[in-house]
Amino acid sequence: MYLEILKKLVVDSATPAVLKSEKDFYFNEAAQFLIGYTDKEIPNIDAWFHLLYGEDVDEMYGYYLESKKEKFKTPFETVLHHKDGSLKYVKFFRNLNDNCEIWWIQDYTEQKKNLSANEFELRNLNTAMLEVQRLQQKLKQENKKLKKSNAELEDFAYIASHDLKEPLRKITNFSERLKTKYSDNLDETARLYIDRMEVASNRMQLLIDDLLRYSRVSRTDIETQVLDMKRVFNTVEDKLETLIVEKGAKIIRKQLLPIKGNKILIVSLFQNIVNNGIKFQEKGRFAEIIIDSEEVSVSNKKVVRYSIEDNGIGIEQEYLKRIFKIFERLHSKDKYNGTGIGLAIVKRIVEKHNGKIAVQSELNKGTIFTIDFPE
């Protein structure tokens, strides 16, 4: 009678269960659905093991025999072979009494699949993280090499430029002496050669001076202070006075917010940009340079943004990314003089102040440089 009551409970239970006694072996409908076999196909415990455990039958049967020695057994996990060949991941919970034993089966196949998928994703994530770490380390090494290479290049530029000044000075002096002392003895062709030599020497001098300025920006640690930008632009205009008068240029100052920087370098920065705005003009057009500033937020950080707008010849879009490269010239030296280093110096100075520079331009309509300085 007690066995029949248990049997009814097992049949009515939503949890798959196997009921086994010395005289009877039975599993309910939920268990039948789980494994795909009916109770008629598995009439006893031996059939259960041979049909559901495949190659692991001996090991699991031995484990079952050991478990009979205990009244209560800790739940354990195993894999059952469904009738259709699929695998079911289950947990067994065993309960014993004097008349029978009941095995409750908990199916966690779907959880196992999800767990496997998560483990797969986790392995992929770990692999990706290791790859990122490897690439970061490689990037760090490459940056170290690049810094070393740049430092060596800057040292070379500094030394070469410095050492070139003396022989260039001698060339200039000798050409002047030839022109002064022997001018009457030289024909027109010889005087033309001397003039061209002087022009080339002057260009070479400008190039050396700019190279030295460029290398000094990178080599030198800077001291900064809060700058009165009205005074900065007074200095800029003083340095460019001859060019401003010659070109009839108009400098329009609007709001000039203070920034923190090195005065010498900041003056050089704006001098280069204003100089370009005046220099790169079509014939017959008077240069107009508008300088303004404002406080803006970039990536939740406040910066002081300066804009320098000119009405010059402008820059074609395809060249905008190249203008900050050293020795980059967009025009022939016969049409517009210069060394192609000015804007490279500007970019170095901006980077030295932890700032950012951008440029917008339209051909024949002018150019706008914007520079963000940390507040």
N, C-alpha and C positions, 0 to 999 in steps of 0.2 A: 504493500500500500504506500509506504514512504517513497519507494522508488518510482511509483506511478505519479505521485505528486511532483517529485523532482522533474520527471520526464515532461509533465505538462508545463512546468515553469520554463524548462529549457525550450520547449516548442514555442511557447508564447513569447519568449524573450526576443527583443530586437537585436541583442548582441549575439553573434554566432557562437554556438556552444556545442561541445561534444560531451556526451554523458557516457560513461563506461563503467560497467560492473563486471564481476566475474562471470555472470550469466547473460549479460546483455550489453550491446554496444549500439549507441544511437547518436545521431547528430541532427540538429533541427534544420528548418528550411533556410534560415539565414546562413548557416554553415554550408548547406548544399549550394546556395547561390554563390557563396564565396569561392568554393573549390570546383564547382561545375559537375560534381558527381552526386547521385542520389544515394540514400542510405542502403538501397538494395545493391548498388554497385560496390559498396564498401561494407560488407556484412560484419567485419571484425577488425580488431586493432592491427593485425598483421597486414591486412589489405590496405588499411589507412596508411601505414608507413611506406609500403612498397609503391603505392600509387602517387603519394604526395611529396616524397622526399628525394626521388630520383637517385643520383649517385651517392647522396649523403645518408641513405637509409640506414646503413650499419651504424654510423656515428650517432644518428639521432635516436635509433632504437636503443643503443647502449645508454645514451643519456636518459631516455625514458625509464629504463630499468633501474638506473641509479636513483632517479627521482622517487621511485616507489618506496624507497627506504625512509623518506621523510614525509611527515604529515602535511606540512606546508612548504611549498617551493617558491623561491623568489621568481618573479616573472622573467621570462627570457624571450629573446627575439629569434625568429627563424624565417625561412623562406619555404613556401608551399608551391608545388607545381599544379597549376590549374589544369583542368581537363583539356582546354584549348591550347596548352603549351605555354601560356603566359605565367609570369611569376607573381606571387602575392607575398608582400612583406607583412608579417604578422607578429603579434606578441601573445604569448600564452600565459594565462593566470590559472593556477591549479588549486583545487580545493578537495580535500579528502575527508571522508567520514567512514563509519563502520560498514556501511552498506554499498557505497559507490564513490566514484571520483568524478568530478566535473571539471572540464577544461573550457575556460572562457577564452574566446579568440578575439583579439582586437586587430582590425585591418588598418594598416597605416601606409598602404602602397602609394596613395596620392601624395601624402606628406613626404614619403621617401623620394618620390620623383621630384617634388618641389625642392627638397633638400639637396638632391643631386644637382638640380639646375642652379641652385644658389651656390653650391660648392664649386660648380663649373665657372660661374660668374666671378666668384671670389678668386679662383685660381687665375682667371684671365685678368682680374683687377690687380692681383699681386704681380703677375707677369708684366702688366703695363706699368705699374709703379716702379718695378725694378728697371724697366727700360727707360723710364723717365729719369730715374736716378743715374743710370749709366750715361744718358745723353747730357744731363746736367753736369756730371763730372767731366765729360768730354768737352762740353762748352766752356767749363771753367778752365780747363787746360788750354783750349784754343784761345780763350780770352787772355790768358797769361802769356801765351806765345805772341799774340797780337800786340799786347801792351809792350812786351820786350822789343818786338820788331819796330813798333812805332817810336819807342824811346831811342832805339839805335838810329832810326831814320832821322829823328829830330836832332840827335847829337851830330849826325853826319851833316845835316842841313846847316846847323849852327856853325860847326867847325869849317865846313867848306865855304860858307858865305863869309865868315870872318877872315879866313885865309885868302879869299879872292880879293878882298878890299885893297890890299897893298899892291899887288901887280896891276889892278885896275887903276889905282891912283897914279902909278908910274906911266901907264899908257895915256891917261888923260893929260898928265903934266907934259909928256914929250910931244903930244899932238899940239898942245897950246904953244910950246916953244917953237915947234916947226912953223906954226901959223904966224907967230909974232916976229921971229927973227929972220925967217927965210921966205916970207910971203912974196917979196919982190923977185926972188929967184925961181919961184914956182909958176908953172903954167896953170891954165884954167883947170885942166884935168887933175893935176896934183892937188890943187886947192879943194876940188870937189871930193877927192878921196879923203882928205883930212876932215872936211865937214861931215862926211858920212861916218868916219871913225868916231868923231865926237858924239854924233847922235847915238851910235851904237853903244858907246861908253856910258852915256847918260842913261840909256835904257838898262844896261847891265847894272849900273849903280842902283837904279830903282828896284830892280829884281833882287839884288843882294840885300838891300835895306828891308824889303818886304819879307824875304825869307828869314832874316834875323828876327823881325817882328813876330812872324808866325811861330818860329821855334821858341821864342821867349815866352809867348803866351802859355805854351804847354809846359815849359820847363820850370816856370817860376810859380812859387806859392804866393797867393795874393792876400793882401790885407784889405778888408772891406769896411765901409762906414756908410751911414745914411747920407745920401747925396742930395744936395739942392740942385734939381735938374735945370733950373733957370741958369745957374752958373755954368753947369755942364754945357748947355747949348750956347751960352755966351762964348765959351772957349772954342767950341766947334766952329762957330761963325767967324771968330777971330782967325783961326787956322785956315779957313776957306775964303777969307775976305777977297783975295785977288781973283779967285775963280768966280765968286758971287758977283763982283763988280763987272768982270769981263763978260759974263754970260747974261747979266741983267736979271739974275735969279731973285726970286721972292721967297723968303722963309716965313711961313705962317705958323706961329705957336699957339696952341690952344691950351688945354689943361695939362700941366706938367707935374704929375704926382712924384713924390720922392721915392727912390728905390735904394736898396742896400747893395753896394758894389765897390769895386776899385775904380777910383776916379780916372786914372790914366787909361785903363782899359775901356771903360765906358765911353770916355771921350773918343777914343780910337774907333770903337764900334759905331757910334752914330756919325762920326766924321766920314767913315767909309761909305755908309749908306747914303748920307746926304750928298757926298761927292758924286756917287753914281747917278743919283737923281738929277743933278745939275749937268753932269757930263753927257749922259746918254739922251740927248735931245736932237730933234730934227732942226735943221738950219732954219732960222727965222722965227723959231718958237722960243719964248722966254720960260725958263724953268720956274715951276711953282711947287714948293715942298710944304706939305701940311703935316705938322707933328702934333699928336694928341695922345692921351692916355686915359685909362679907366681901370677901376678895380672890378675884377670878374672872378667867378668861381669855376675852377677846373678840377674835376674829380674830388669834389668836396673840399678843395683847398683854395684859399684866396691868393690871387696873383695880381700884380700890376702889369697891365698889358699896354705896351706902347705901339703905336702905329705910325709909320712914316710913309706918306703917300706922295707920289710924284706924278707929273703929267708927261713923262718921257716917252721914249719909243716903245716901251713894253718888252715883254719876253714871250716868245712862242711857248705854248703849253709843253711841247716835247722837251724843252730845255730846262724847265723849272727845277727838276730834280738834280740837274748837273751844276747849277750855278754856284753851289757851295764847295765844289771840289777844287783843290789847289791846281793852279795853272789852267783852269777852265776859262777859255775865252770864246765868246759868242760872236765877236766881231773882229775884223782885222786890226792890227795895231796901227795901220796907216789911217784908218778912219777914226778910231777912238783909242787914245793911248792908255797904257796900264799894263800890269803884269799878270792879271788873272789870279791874284792871290788875295785881293781885298775882301771878298765875301767869304773866302775860306778862313781868314782871320776873324771876321765877324762871327762866324759859326763857332769857332774855338772859344772866343770870349764869352759868348752866350752860354756854352756848355760849362765853362769855367765858373760861371755864376749859377749853375744848376737851373738854367732857364731853357726855354724852347723858342725857336724861330720858325716862322712860316712865311710863305710868299704867295701873293695872288697877282696875276698880271694879265693884261690883254694887249695884244699887238696894236701899237699906235695910240693907245689910250692910257698908258701909264702902269705903274706898279705900286703895290702896297706891301710893305714888310710889317709883320706883327711879331712882337717879342714879348714873351711872358717872363716876368721876374718874380721869384718867390717873395711873398710879402714879408 
